[in-house]
Amino acid sequence: MKLLFRRLILPVLCILVSCQVHAQPAGASLPPFVTAPGKPLQISGVYPHLAVFNEGGGAKCAGDGSEGGIGAVTPWAGKLWMITYSPHCPNGSSDKLYSIDEGLNLYAHPESVGGTPANRMIHRESNQLITGSYFIDSTGNIRTVPLTVMPGRMTATARHLSDPANKVYFYDMEGMLYEVNVHTLAVNKLFNKPVPGWHGKGGYTAQKQLIIANNGEHKVFDIKSTDLQVGGAPVSKEDMGVLASWDGKTWKIIERKQFTDVTGPGGIYGAPDDAAPAWSIGWDKRSVILKLLDGGQWFTYRLPKATHTYDHWGGWYTEWPRIREIGNNKMLMDMHGMFYDFPRNFSYAHHGGLFPISTHLRYIPDFCHWNGQLVLATDETTILENPYAGRSQSNLWFGTPADLQQWGAPNAWGGVWIKDTVKSGVASDAFLINGFAKKVLHLSHEAGEAVTFTIETDKDGTNNWQAYTTVTVPAHGYRYYIFPTGAEAGWVRVKPNRNCIASAFFHFSATAHEQPAGLFNTLAGIDEPGEIQASFIRPAAHNKNLQVLQSKANGAHTYTEVNESLTFIPAVTDSLQKLQQILTVKRDFETDDASVIIHDKTGSFRLPKTSAAYDNPFAAGWPRGIRELESERFMLNAHGTLYEVGRESGYIAIRPITTHKKKMVDYCTWRGLLVISGTKNNAQPDGHYFQDAAHTNGLWFGAIDDLWKLGKPVGEGGLWKNAIVKANTPSLPFLMTGYDKKSISLTADQDLTVTLEVNTDLSGWHTYKEIKVPAGKTIQHVFPDGFSAHWIRAKTNRNGKVTAWLKYE
């Protein structure tokens, strides 16, 4: 979780309302949480009545209620069990242990002690689910280890090395390692901080060793040398987090990188035998890392990142990527915003079959298979540095693995080297290429003479590496290679013919949804005439409703609320003036004749435009620009396109999600739903549109990953438009990643040469092409199908009046 020195903890008013889940005194029966007789309301896989709220307010720890993720979900004893967390609460919080029965009734258990847990394990011998600080037997009886006895932010529970029938290990974020007797719940603290790195995440026992993972580094903590059993402080900028092991006697560091989950084919039951492999997922600046322990040896594989929103040296933005079973002998991997079909038999001899499914926006701490459905947990609406939300809340998503294929197309990027020292004839790590539609490899180096890179492929994951092609890159140069359509390969690696400093970075692209789906028909299109239903919206603080500030055409405002059944109700408290202040819109970007312009700590950048109608405010004023939708992940609504932005990664790592071309006034997440304002005046209820009794105000409700179905990103704009350009002065970077068919038109008032440069890995610029532009003529360049980079910019060899116009179709 997050460290509170960096948090703006907002007060949460705990006014209990009728729809609350009530915890009963010990021994009393627990009433179900129900909204109405009959089948519960469900929209896009989300049941609003299952939303969970930690009552917070700093009552039990400073972070209590400032974040409300669902840390673990596990089917057990005929129910679905889940635990919620607040940030940095090792001694407890208002968070709860919940269970959901087959009728989708939600129970909060009185044994709850809260805290910051995300661990789950089923202990085979004693037939108990262990999650958080709770031991739950096969009949649903709960025992709790008090946090006064075993304090910590429990992130993993693992089988014991020497006494697996009677004991388990608990691993905590600060690095503490405990052993607990599963019968008596007696606790023994083994280590306070055995290995470096912070923000402990994973733990698993395999091949007679306990493996633990830390996904971050933190300088404010003083590590006592007497605590560490191996390793020490970082010796380079690459030292962040750790993957380490313990055989019961000796600790070893496997790799000093950021790692999260550690598991194997036995999943939450533990390794089936001492020969079974173990897997761990992590990352560095280059890519996602998949580590494999097989036959006592560790192997490294690399995969692309779908988003940079998880990147941070402290590990704060990765809660908790997993590899987990999802029924029918299938396993699913989630890492850096990408779902993968993960083969249960993944090993050194058989590492084929790993396949990308889709990319997602939902922030997913855990997932499982329950009652024939895939269930995803969420870390969603928070009040961490987020004034637009009144209280933290999260929910579950119910669906099927096939549903995931309708989310974001597998657009991603990553590499084996970024300005790394490489040796002649030594191959890089294997990089996954299987299942990605369009593939381009960017190669560059800093040697004073040409370097030839051999691309090798392992087609079916059996270590049968074959030379595929070669690419020669001139001295201090750059070249790209686009893999032919239909080229079959499972894994790729790169081998240089001389020592040098080199980069090898991939961009993968695909298109899932060309046109908007019908579920968005009630949202008003940007070019549709007439008034719209315009409201500014916010999850309430004083209760669990959605606050709605409707803006009338005459400039007046009315205030109502929406409850969990999505019924518009009169407000109990008049919050109109307060909401007007909180929900005031500031324009978060600029526009000029060429494009949208954005600025933040990472720099200034250009984005495409769509309709000219976005150049002016709506009748209700400027629409909402940037807003947090998932925990510490923002959405930027700029000129008809939605972009995902990470709190830490910023605009330089932005990715486009969809070009909606709607009159989207405001949006938020609430009770696990995505809510959008800007609906048609004549809209009719259709399962996504809900309105008040007078039919004068309505909102669109769905799930955040519905956004992929609004259509692919498109647009156009200029690096320059009739701009007076100085020689050798580069333009602002213009976004390229995530777009499909790309072209650029160049005109100038005199003969000159335009040099197009691309930034592929966010580490620097390479010359893509030099184009001669005769005075008064338009030169068009169509980028090759499959070519992609993160940013593009231009410069000229002489002064002139220039237009450089990009078009993305």
N, C-alpha and C positions, 0 to 999 in steps of 0.2 A: 504494500500500500504506500501511501504517500507520506512524506515527512512534514510535520506540521509547521516547521519554521518557515516554509514557503507557502503556507495556506492562508487564505482570507476566510476564516471560519465565520459564517453568517449565522445569526441566531435563528433557531427554528422554534416557533411557538407550538407547543404540544397541546392543542385543543382537540380533545377526542371527539369523534363524530360517530354517527350510528353505524357506518360501514366498516368500523375498525375490527380487526381480528383481536379478540379478547383472550388473554392468557388467564387461566383459572388457577386457584390455589392448588397446591399439590394434593393429589388424590381425587380431585373433582373431575367430572367428565368434561371434555372439551367441546364446546359448541362449534358447529361448522360455520364458516364464513360464506354466506350465500347472498346473492343479490336479489333474486326474484324466483318465484316458482318456475319450474321448467328448465329447459336447456340454457346454460349460461351463454351470454353474449360473447361471440368470438369474431375478431376482424383480422384478416391476414395472419392467422396463426396465433394471435394474442388474445387472451382472455383478460379484460380489464380488471375483473374482480380478484385476480390472482396477484395483482401488484403488491409489493411489500415495501414498507416504509420503516426505517428506524427512527424512533421518536426523538432521539438525539438531544440537541440543545446543549451539548457538553456536560450532560448530567453525570456520566460515569467516566469519561475521559475527554480530553480537549477536542478530539476529532469525532466524538460521538454524533452521528447523524450528518456529518458533512459530506459523506459519500455512502452509498448504499448498494453495493454490489452483491450478487448471489454467488458465493464463492465455490460451492459444490452442490451437485445434484446427483442423487443415487437412488435407484429403485431398490426397495427393501421391505420385507414383511408386508407385501401387498400394497404398499404406498410409495409415493415419490417423496424423498426427504431432501431438504435443502437448508443451507445455512447462509445467513447474510453477514456482512462485515461493515465496520466503520474503519477509517484509516488510523493506524498507529494506536491501537487500543489493546495492549498486551494483558491488561488486567480486567478486561470486560467492558461491555457497552450495552446499549439498549437493543442490540441486534438479537435475532431469535433463531432457534431451531424450529423449522416448519415441516409439516407433512401435508401431502395432498392425497386424497383418496380417489377411487375410480370415478366418483361422481363429481370430481373437481371441486371438492370442498377443502378449504385451506384451514389448517390448525396451527396455532402458535403454542409451543409446548412450555409448560411452566418451569421445566428444568433448564431453560435457556439462561446462559451466562454471557452471551455476546462475544465481543472481541473482534479479532481480525483473522478469522479462519478460512481456509480453502482446502483443507486436507480431506481425503476420503479413502477408505480401504475396507475391504471385507476380509475379516480374519476367519480363515477356513476352519481351523480346529475348534474354536469356541463358537462359531456361527454367529458372529456379531458384525454389525456395521460400525465402523469407527469413523466419525466425522466431527470436525471441530474438537471439542473436549468431551464428546458424548460417545458412549458405548451403548448400542441399541441391539437387543437380542432379537431372535426370530419371531417373537410375538409382539414386538414394538415397545417393550419395556426399556426405559432409558435410565442409564446411570451417568453421572457427570463427574469428571475430575475437576475440582475447584481450581479456578485460575489463581487463587492464593497459594495453591500447592504446586501448580505447574503453570506459571505465567509465561506468556509468549504469544506471538502471532503465528499460530500453527499453520504451516503451509504444506506439510507432507507427513504421512504415516507410512512406515515401511516394515517389512518382516524382519525379525530379529536374526542375527547371524548364528548365535549359539543355542538359543532356546526359542525357536519360532512357534512352538505350540503354546507357550505361556506368556511371551512378551512381544512387544512391538516397540519400534522407535518412533518418536515424534521429533520433527525438525521445524525450527522456528525461523522467522525472517531475520532476526538479529544474529542467528548462527548457533543458538543453543540446541543441544541434542540431548533428548531424554530417552530413557527406556521405561515402559510402564507394563506392569503385570495385568494381563487382560482379565484375570479373575478377581483379584483383590483391588485393582487400580492403584497399587503402590507405585510411587514415582521415584526414580533415581536419575539425577542429573549427571550425565556423562561428561559433557564438554560445554564450556561457555562460548567459545569461538574458535573452533579447531582449524578453520581455513580462512584465507582472505576473501575479499569481496563482501558485498552486502545485499540485502533484499533477497533472502533465501526463498527459493521457489519450489524445487523438486527434490524428491528423495525416493529411492527404490533399491531393493536388494536383489542382486543377480550375480551369478558365478562367484559366490562366496565373498561378495564385497558389498558394502553399503555405498551407494553412489548418491551424492548430493550436488545441487546446483544453486548458484547465486547468480542473479541476472543484473547485478549492478555494482557500483563502486560509490563510496561516499566519504568525502574528505573530512566532514565535521566530526566523524567518530574517531576516537583514539583507540587503536588496536593495541591491546596489551601483549607484549611479546611472550608473556607467560601463558597466555590463552592459546595463541597459535601453535598448532602442532606441526605445521608445514607452511612454507611460503611466507610472504610478507607484503609490504606496501608495493604499489605499482612501480615498475621500472621503466615503463613506456606508456604512451597514450593508448596503446592497444590493450593494455592490461585493465580489463573491466570485468568484474564478476569472476566466476570460477566453476569448473566442473572438477569434482574431486572424489576420491574413494577411500574407504577404510576397510581393512580386512579383519578388524577386531584388535589389531596390534599397531599397525602402521598406517598413517595417512599419506596419500599421494595426490599431487595435482595432475590432472589429466590435461587440462587446457585452461589458460587464463583468459577466457572470453565469457560473454554473457549467455547463460543458459537458463532455461525455464523447466520444462517437464522432463522427468526421467521415468521411463516405463519400459514395458516389454510385452510379449504376446499374452502374458497372463493378466495384463491390465491391473485393475484395482484389487484383484485377488492375489497378486504377487506372482513371481516367477513359478512356472509349473515344475521346473527342475533346475539343477545347478548348471546345466549346459545351455539353457535358453538364452537367447541374445537380450541385450538391453539397448534402448534407444534414448537419446536426449536431443532436444531441439534448442537452438540458440541462434546467435547472430553476431556479426561484426559490421564494420562499415561497408563491406563488400556485398554481403548477402546473408541469407538464412543458412545456418549450419545444422546439419543432421549428423550426429555422432552415433556410431554403431560399435557396441562391444560384442565381439564374436570370437569364441575360442580363446578368450583371455587377451585379445588384441583389440585396440581401438582403431576404427577407420573413420574417415571424414568424407562427407558428401555435402554439396552445396545446392541451394535452391534459391529462386528469385524472391524478392519482396514485392508484395502488391501495394504496399503503402509504407511511408516513413513515419507514420504517426506513433509507432511503437518504439521508435529509436530514442534512447536517452541513456546517458552514461550511468545514471542512478537506477535505471531499471523500473522507473515509476509507472511506465505506460504499458506494461505487459502483465495484465491480470487475467487469467493464467492460461496461456496457450497449451493445448493438450494433444496427445495422441490417445484415442479411446475407442473402445468397441461400441458399435451402434446397432447390434443385432444382425442376425443372419450370417454370423461369422465374418462380418465386415468391420473394418476399422476406419476411422476418420481422423485426419490430422488437421489442426488449425494453427497456423503460424503467420504472423505479420499480415493479417487480413486475407489470407488465402486458405481455402479448403482443399484438401487432397484426399483422394482415395488411397489409403495406406495399406499395403499388403501385409497381412498378418505374418507371413513367412519371410519378411525382409531380413536378409542376412548378407554376408559377404559373397557367398556363392550364388545367391538369388536376390539381387537387389533391383530387379525389374518390377514393373507394375505400379510404381508410384506415379499417380496421375492427377493433374490439377482439375478441380471441379469448378470453382468460381471464386471470385473475390467478394468481400462483404464489408458493410459499414458497422454492423452490430459489434459491440465490444463484448467478447464471450469468455467469461471465466471458466465455464465448464459446460459439458453436454453429455447426453446419455440416450439410451433407448428405453422407452417405458410405454407399456400398453400399446404396442404396435406403432409408436410414433417416435420420431427424433425430437428431443427436447433440448433447446438451447437456453442457457442462463445468460443474464446480461448484467453489466455494470453500466448503468445508463444515465439517468438524470441526476446530477450532483449539484451541490451549492458551493463547490470548491472554486473560488474566484469567479463565480457565476451568478451575478445579481439577478439574472432573468428567471431563475428558478427559486421557488419558495421553500421546497424541501426535497431531499434526495429520495429516489425511488427507482426500483427496477422490477422486471417481470420476466416471464418465460415466453419462449416461442415454441409452438407445437407444429410439426409438419412431417415431411418425409425426406429422405436423402435426395430423392428426385427433385424436390422443390428447390434445393440449393442450386441446381443447374440453371434455374431461371433468374439467379441473382447476377452479380457482375461478371462479365466475361473475364477470362484469365489474362488480364493485362498486368504485366509485372516487369521488373528489371532487377539485375544483380550481376555480380561478376566474380571471377576467381582472383583477379589482381586489380588493385588501384594503386598505381605508382609504387609497386613492390619490386624489390630486388629479386630477380629470377636468374636461374642458371641454365646454361646451354644443355639441351637434351633432357632436362628434368621437367616432367609433366606437372601441370597444375592439379588441384583437386578435381574430382568429377563434378560436373554441373548438370542438373536436371534440364533436359530439353523435351522430354516426352510429353505429348499432349498439348503443346503450345502451337497455336495456328501459324502465326507469322513471327519469324525469328531473325534478328540481326545481331551480329557480333561486332563490337567496336574494339579495334586494336590500336594501340599507340605505344611508343617507347621513347627513351631519351638518349639512345646510343648515337654516336657520331657516324655510324654507317648503317646500311640497311639490315633489317632483321627479318628472317623468314619464320613465320609461325606455322607449325603443323597442327591442324585440327584433327583430333582422333575421336572416334565414336565407339561406344559400347552399346550395341543395338538392343540387346535383350537382358542386360544386367547380369551377365555371367562372366565378366572380366575379360571378354574377348575383344580387346581394343584393336581397332583397325584405323589406319590412316585414311582420312576422309578427303581432305584437300589442304592446300597450303596458301597462305597469304603473305606476300612480301611487303613490308612497310619500310619506306625510305628513311634515311637518317633523320632523327628527331621528328618522325612523321606519324601520320594517322591514316588508317584505312578501315573501311567497314566491309563486312561480308554478310550478304543476305542469303539465308538458306533457301533453296528452291522449294516451292509449294509442294507439299506431299513428301518432303524428305523425311525418312524414317530414322529415328535415333532415340535411344533411351537416355544416354548420358553422353556428355561431350567433355573433353579436356583439351588443353592447349599446351604446346611444347615449343620453346624458342630454340633457334640454332646458335645463339650466342648469349653470353652474360649481358644483362642490361637491367634498367629500371623500366617496367612495363605495366600497362593496364590492359585488361581483357574483360569487357563488360557487355552483357546481353540486354536487349530489350525485346520483350514478347508482347504481341498485340493480337486482339481478336474482337469481334463485334457480336454481341448477343441480341440486342434489341434495337432494331433500326427505327421503329416507329413507336409512339406512345400507346400503351395498353388502354383498354376501355375503362379500367377502374378509375382513371383520372378524368373521365368525361365531365364531371361536375365542376372541375376547376376552370376558371375563365381563361381563355386564350388571350395572348397579348394583343392580337389584332382584331378581337371580337369587340363590336361596338356595345355601348350601354354601360349602365352602372353594375357594380359587383358588390357582393357582401364582404365587406372589409372589416377585419377585427385584428386587434393585437392581443396576444395570448400568453399565458404564463401558468405553470403549476403553482397552486396556492401554497402559502405558508401556514395560514390559520386553520386550514382543513385539508382534505385530500382531493378537492375538486380542481377543475381547470377554470382559471379566471379568464373572462372574455370581455375585452373592452372594444365594443363595436363603434366604428367611426362612420357617422352619417355623412351624406353628401353635403349637408349644410354646415358641416364642421362640428356638430354636436357629437357627444359620446354617450353611450349607455353601457351599463355594467351588469353582466349576468355571470352565472357559473354553470358548469357542466359537471354532473356527477358520474359515478362509475357505470351507470346504465346508459350513459351518453344522452341524458335528458337535460335540456336547458332548464334551469331552475332560478327563481328569484334569489338574489344574494342575501345572505343573512347579515353580512356586514357591508356597509357602503365603502368600497375601496376605490372608487372612481378616481379621485384626485391622486391617491398614492400610486395607482397603476399608471396613470398618465405620466407621472414622473419616472417610474421604473422602466416603463416600456417605450420611452422616447427613442425615436430612431435617429441615429447619426449616420450620414452616408459614409460607408466604409471604404469607398474607392473613388477614383477620379475617372473622368473620360475626356478625351480630346478627339479631334477629327479622325485619329488613327485607331484608337483602341481603348480598352479599359486599362487603367494604371493602378497598381496596388503597391503599398509600401509596408514594410515591417522591419524588425531588427535584422532580418536576413538579406534585405536589399529592396530595390525597386524593380518591378516587372510589369510586362504587358500581357493582357489576356484578350481573347477574341470578343467581338460584339456579335449580336444577333439582329434584333429588330430595333429600328430607330425610336420606337415608342418607349424604350427603356431610357432614353436620354432625358426624359422629363418625369417628374413625380406623378404618381397616380392621384386620383381625386382625394384619397385618404392621406396623401403625402408620400414621401419616399418609402419604398418597401424595406423590410428588414434585410440587412446585408449579411453580417457575420454573426453566428450564434452557435453556442455549444449544444450539440444534440446527444452525443455519446460522451461518457466521462472523458474530459480533457481532449476531446476531438470536436472541431468546429466544422460547420458548414458555411461556406460563403456563397451567397446568392448575388451574382453579379451579371447584369445584362442578359438574363434569361438562361444562365447556366449555373448549376450547383457544383461547387468544388469542395473536396475534403481538405482540411488543414489541420495539422497537428499543433498542439499547444507549444511544444518545444521545437519541432522541426520547421515550423513556420512556412512562409510563402515559397521559399526556394524549393520546397519538396511537395508543393501542392499537386493534387491530381483532380482532373475533371470527372464528374460522376454522370451527369446528364444535362442535356440542353432541353429545358422544359418548355420555354416560350409561353409561360403562363403569367397571369397577373397575381403572382404569389406575394401576398402582403406580409405575412408573418408565418412562423413555423416553430414547433418545439416538440420535445418528447414528453409524454405524460402517461403514467400507468403502463409503460411499455409500448405505447402507441406513438406513431408519428402523427402530428396534427398540423394541418395546413389551412391557412386562411387565404381567401381570395376566390370564393366560389361564385358561380353564376347566379344571377338574381332569380332565374326561373328553375334552379336546380331542384331535382326530386330525389327523395331518399332511394338509395340503390345498394345499401350495404356498406358504403364508404362515406356517404354524405348523410349527416344528421343535422336537423334544424330545430329551431324553437317552435312553440305551439302557434305563434302568429305567422310562421313562414317568412319572417323578415331577416333572420340571421341563421347562418349555417356554417359548418366546418367540415373539412375532409379528414377522415381518420383511416389510417393504415399502419403498416410497419415500415421501419426505416429502409429495409432492403427492397421495398416496393419501388424505391426511387430509380433503380436500374431499369425498370420497365417504362420509364417516361421517355425513353429514346436515347440514342447515342449522342455524345458530345459533338457539336458542329459549331461553325462560326467563321468569322473572317475579321481581319484587321491588319493594321500596318505597323511594321517596324518604324517606318516613316510614311507620312503622307504629305507630299509637296513640302518637305522639310528642307531647310538650309542645313546641309551636312558638311562637317569639316573632315578633311582627309584623315584617315587612320583613327577616327574616333568612333568606337563601336556604339551601336544603338542599345537601348535597353533590351534585356532578354525577353523573348516572346515564347509563351508556353507551346510545346509541341507534343509532349507525352499524352497518351490517351485519345488521340484523334486518329481518324481512319485515312481517308483520301486527302492528300496534302499537296498543295501547289503554291508557287509564289510568282507574282508578276512584278517586274522591275522597269521603271522608267526614270529618265534623267534629262536635264536640260542641256547636257553636253556629254561627249564621249568620256566614259569612265569604266572602271572595273569594280564590281561589287563582290566582296568576299563574304560568303556565308560561313558562319562558324556555329558549331554545335557543342553543347555541354551534355555529355552522356551520363556521367556518374556524379555530378555535382561537385567535381573537384577541379574543373578547369575547362578550357576551350580548345577545340580542334578545328582546323580548316576543313570544311565539308566540300566546298566548290568555289572556284573563282569564275565569275560570269561577266563577260564584256557586254556593256550596255551602250549602244550607239545613241547619240543625242536624238531626242524626240521619238524614239521607237520603244515599243513595249516588248520586253523579253519575258517569256513565261517558262518556268521550270517546274516540271512535275516530279515530285519526289518518288523514288521507286517504291512499288508496293512492298510493304513490310519494313520500310525504313522508319525508324523512330529514334528520337533523342528526348531528353527532358526539356531542353531549352534551345532556341536558335536566336542568333543575333547577326547583324551585318555591319560592315564598314566599307568605305570606299578608298580608292587610291588618290583621289583629288577632291577638292571642294565642289559642291554642286547642289542643285535642287532635285531631290530624289523622292520617289515613292517606291516602297518595298511592301507589297500587299500580299498577305498570306490568306489562303482560303482552305478551310477544312470542311469536307463534305461527308 
